[in-house]
Amino acid sequence: MWNSAKQRYRIFEIELADPLPEIAVPADCSGMAAVIRLRGTPVGFFMEPMRGPATLGSSELASRILRHAGKQIVSERIYREKKPLVAPARSPAIDIAICTHNRPDALAACLKSLFTTGEIHGPIRVLVIDNAPPDDRTREVAAAFPAVRYVLEPKPGLDFARNRAIEEAEGELLAFLDDDVTVDPGWLERLQDAWAANPDAGAFLGPILPMELETRAQIVFERMGGFGKSFERIRYGSTLPDVETYPVGAGIFGAGANMVFRLDVLRKLGGFDDALDTGAPLPGGGDLDMFYRVARAGYALVREPGMLVFHQHRREYGKLRRQMWTWGLGAMAYITKSWRAEPEQRRKIRQWVLWWLVYQMGKLLAPVLRRSSKRWPWDMVLAEIVGGIVGLCGEYVRSRRRVERLRRRFA
């Protein structure tokens, strides 16, 4: 059920190399969630309603783990057996960019998670891109970490900040982390492994899990799918079997909170489109547009399950509804841009837009049709649909005009 008197899920970390524990769900919880690891590597995540106080025995926990993550556990064991014992001759030079605006506390937590892993050394640089700051608090946070380079980008808009990171970067890879994530200890090592196995890939993506499930909005968002919880190791190429519209609908690749690109590919493609992800009124679409363009340019995109980050989901229900509206808006803004830029792709784009509308309407009508036991919150679905319609009705063109005025103002 979407509504519950108790609006909190307890998150447990389960290490499969240790004996499975007995899980106790406290009285103030309405469910539990579990991050499943195999010798430190994340292999799965699941959440289930469970009114506390309640206890889940080790045998019951084992059956749930197998049901939700059995395939990924087997895949990880096979990967470990096949992985070469010899380390690659070198590691790639990596710039890690954190684009931020007026969230110094979140930024401090993100930086702390990076530097407490003990991995930031050698050819690794961390860039804090301070986007249109109202004060010096972000600069002060960055100064508390001597290995961080602070860069000011005065033009407001996330893609302006991302493009500034591209200008400042020097490494082979450029990673982007949102300022409201914390990084899992194995993130950098698994990125290096993914690069060693796929040095020709244009992009690397990883899973994004909730940092907490303390409010109704956070629980609803994860039950709707969140940022995606796939722990499959996938290399996306020029085609995807049985998906005629590929690579339209670039959300299958990942999300901008946790993405890494080859720097030369970003520069060859001209960087991010700064008419997308501009902040209000169009705070999205830039990551999807870049994933799509990387795939269209013929580069592989690799999903590496070990590149895990934890995201601070919105705690307020109204802000989550606004987020769903912007998701629809950003997706369709990037789609209309692609429609204008690539006439040869219009059949695929049209087909994908029709699929998206039918899919969203199906979520609204699920209780009536009774074809699925899953119940979507109608206001969230409706918000995404309305946002998508606004995006289809010229939002990208309007955003380009706004951005041109912004460039003149900061020239």
Secondary structure by P-SEA (a helix, b strand, c coil): cccccccbbbbbbbbccccbbbbbbcccccbbbbbbbccccccccbbbbbcccccccaaaaaaaaaaccaaaaaaaaaaaaaccccccccccbbbbbbbbcccaaaaaaaaaaaaacccccccbbbbbbccccccaaaaaaaaacccbbbbbbccccaaaaaaaaaaaccccbbbbbccccccccaaaaaaaaaaaacccccbbbbbbbbcccccaaaaaaaaaccccccccccccccccccccccccccccccccccccccaaaaaaacccccccccccccccaaaaaaaaaaaaabbbbbbbccbbbbbbccccaaaaaaaaaaaaaaaaaaaaaaaaacccaaaaaaaaaaaaaaaaaaaaaccccccccccccaaaaaaaaaaaaaaaccaaaaaaaaaaaaaaaac
